[in-house]
Amino acid sequence: MRIGMIGLGRMGAAMAARLLEQGYQVQGWNRTVARAAAIEGLVVGATPADVATESDVVIVMLLDEAAARAVYDEQDGVLAADLEATLIIDMSTLKPADMQANAEAVQARGGAFVACPVGGTIGPARSGRLLGLVGGDEDAIERAVPVLEVLCDRIERFTTPAAAAAMKLAINLPLLAAFQALGEAALITRDFDIAPDRLVAIIGASPGGAPAIGLRRAAIVAEMAGDEAAVVGFSLEAAEKDLRLIDEVGREAGFDLPLAEAVRSQAHDAVREGWGARDLAALAAFNLRA
């Protein structure tokens, strides 16, 4: 099976390395060519259309809707290729309507499409332990499963690409809110001689502690001590983008998401103050900057 990988940022690069390690032939494309060239064993494609033409399955992993529009719609984009025998697996985090539009555009070109946004960061991507949220028709999903099982240790199925995209935003909201809540909890204890390491350990093991707090404990403690986390698994810039999508989905559907709006405001301030490239763990520390 020939696999194409379009989008070789942190997550895309980790997925490509995992697939190569498992013996797959992988051709990749990234707007910044150096990122693709740095992946050992990867064949670098000239354009998204070339990658789609020469692959049986194409994984798309992009930051946002602007990048997706460019990759799908530009003159040398995915939709310029003959997709008659091609399966597109879009793992980007997008609004449901945008994901569904991508699906319909691919299907209009004769291709098969599933959405599979994922839960997890670079480590799980590299070791095949992501949560896959896959949506599409059953035949397309069955074609995708052999590849998804290399990248994911749990797969949840949904009837449409839009439903899978909605589920990804749904799981990200409590995740992002947990880091904001942890930062506010740190403010409560700051003046009482409770070290950040102890704070994170106790909250992480409490009924209110999100699993991600324990997983990112070292990064959170480093950020609270004023040192940037050594590894960026999920940047604050990407977190702010996801919160924007969540907020927009709510407004477009006619309901308010006050928690999402509050966390988005804090993430926006962090990015505006130059914290965007830092790991999500920094959101908990941003409250302590004053």
N, C-alpha and C positions, 0 to 999 in steps of 0.2 A: 504494500500500500504506500503510495506516494502522498506525503502530507505537506501542505503549505502552511506557513505561519506568517500572518500579516500583523505587524505590530510587535516589536521586540524591545519594549521597555522592560522594567524589572520583572513583571509577571510573564510577559511573552517570552523573554529570554530564558527564564527558569523552566517554562513549559517546553520550549524547544530543546533545551539541554536534557530534560527528562526523556523526551521522545527519542532523541538521538541515542541516549544511553540504553534505551530499550530496543534498539536495533532498527528503528524506522529511518527511512530516507526522508530528510526534511529539507525543503527549500523555503527560505524566508525573505521577507521584505520589511524594511523599516525606512521611514523618511530620512532618518540619520543613518547613513550607510555604515558608518563605523560600528554602530551597535550590532548590526547583523554580521559584519566581518569578524567581530571579536568572538563569535560563538564557534568553537572548534567543531568541525565536521559538518557545519551548515553550508548548504549551497545558497549563495546570495542571488536572489531574483532581481531583475532589472525594474520591474513594475508590478503592482498588484495584479494586473491583467495577466502578465506572464506567469506569475505564481499560480493563479487560478487555472490557467490553461494547462499547466504541466503537473497538476496535482489531482488526486482522487478525492481528497478531503482537504478543505482549507479552514484553518482556525483563524478567526479574527479576534484580536485582543487590543482594543484601542481605548484611549483615555476618555473621550467624550463624543458628543454628537457631531461636533465640527470635524473632528478627525474621521469619524465614520462617513460623513457625507463626502469628504474628499476621497477616501479609499474606495467607496462604492461608485461614486458618480463621476469622477474626473475622467478625462479622455482615455487614460490608461488604467482606469480603475477596474474593480472586480466585475462590474456589469458590462464592461467592454469585452469580456472573454466569452467564449462558448462554454456555457455552464451545463450543457445537456446531461453530462454524466458526473457532474461534480456535486459534492455535498459541502455546504457552508455551515460551519459551527461558529456562531458568534458568541464569544465569551465576554464581550464588553458589558459594562454597566451603563445602561441606557434607560430612558423613559419607555414605558410599555408601547406607546404609539410609535416611537422611533424604531424600536425593535421590530414591531409588526410591519412597518413600512419596509424595512430592510428585507424581511422575509418575503413579502409580496413582490418586491422588485427582483429578487433572486428567482423566485418561482416563475415570474413572467418571462425570464430568460431561459427557462427549462431546467433550472437547477433545483436541488433539494436544500432545505434550510431547517436548522434547529437553533434556537437560542440556548445557550448554556452559561449564563453568568455564574461565577463561582464564589464561594466563601472560602477565605484563607489567604495567606500571604505567600511570600517567596519561598519560605521553608517548605510548607506543604505542597506548593507547586513543584518544587524540585524533587520531592520524595513521593509524589503521587497520592497525597492525602487531602486533596481539596474536597469541598462539598459542591457537587454539581447540581444546578437547578435547571433541568433541561425541559424545554417546551417545544412542541411541534407535533406533526402527525406521527403516528406510530411507526410507519415504515421508515421515515427519516430518522427517528430516534433509534430504531434498531440498527440502522447503518452506522450511527454515531457511537453506539455503546462500546465497541471494541477499543476505540481511541479514548473515549472518556474514562474507561476503566483503568487506563494507564496513568491518567492524571488525577483521578478522584477515587477516594475510598468509600464515598457515599453518593448516591445519585437519587435525586427526587424528581419525579416526572410530573409535568403539567401539560394541559391540553393544547396550549397555544404559546408561541414565542412571547406574546405580550404578558401572559400570566407568569412566565418564568422571570421576565424582567421586573414585574411588580414584586415578586417574592424576593428578589435580590435587594431591592430598595427597602423592603420590609425588614429583612434581617439586619441591614446596615443601620437602621435608625436606633434600635436599642443598643447596638454596639457603640456607636458614636456618642450617644447620650451617656453611656456608662463612664466614658473617659472624662466628659465634662463634670459628671456627678462626683467622680473621684477627685478632680481638682478642687471642687467646692468643699468636699470633705476634708481635703488637706488644709484648706483655709481655716476650718473650724478647729483643727488640732494644732495649728502652727505655733501658737503661743503657749503650748503646754508640754514642751520638751518630749514630743513624740516623734521619733525619727521617721523619715519617709519610708525606709525599708520595713519598719514595724507596721506602720499605717497600711501599706500595700499588702503585707502578709496577712494582717488581721481581716481587712476588708475582702481580700481575695478569697479567704476561706469562710467568709460569712454567708448567710443566706442571700444577702443583697449583692454579693460579689459576682461580676460577670466572669466567665472563664477566660476571656481575653486579658483581664487584668493580671491573672496569674501567669499567663503565657508571656506577657510583656513586662513582667515584674522588673527585670534588670534594666530595661529601657526606661521605664517610668521613674525608677529611683535615680538613674543617671540624669534624666531631664530635670527632676526636682532638685538635684544637686547643682544644676547649672551647666551640666555637660550634655552635649548632643548624643543621642543614642548611636551606638556603633553601626547598627544596621537599620536601614529604612525599609520596612516591609510594606507599609501603607502610608503614603505621605499625607501631610495635612492639606496640601493643595488638592489631592484626589478626594480626601474626606470632605472638603468644602464643596467640591463639585457634586458629590453624591448628595449632600444635604440640599444643594440647590435643586437637583432633580426631584428629590422627595418633596420639597416645598412647592415646586411647579406642578407636580402631579396632583397634589392636594388642591391647589388653587384652580387648576383646569377642571377638576372634578367637582368643584364647588364646596369643598370643606376645608376647615382650618386645621393646621398641625402646629399648635403653639410650641410644643416641645422641640420639634424639628426647627422651627424658626429661631428659637432661642439658642440652640446649639449651633445653628448655621451662623448666627450673628457673631458668636464667640470665635468660631473657626475663621470667619472672614477677617475679624480683627487680627487674629494670629498670622494669617497669610499676609495681610497688609503691613504688618510689622516685621516681615522678613522671615517668618517661621515656616513658610510653605513647603520647603524641601525637607523639613524634619519629619520624623516618624510620628504617627498618630499618638504615641505616648506623650508627645510634647503638649497635646491639648490639655492633659491633666496638669502639667506644670505651668501652662500659660497663666493660670489664675494667680500663681505665686510670684509673678515677675515684679510686682510693685514692692 
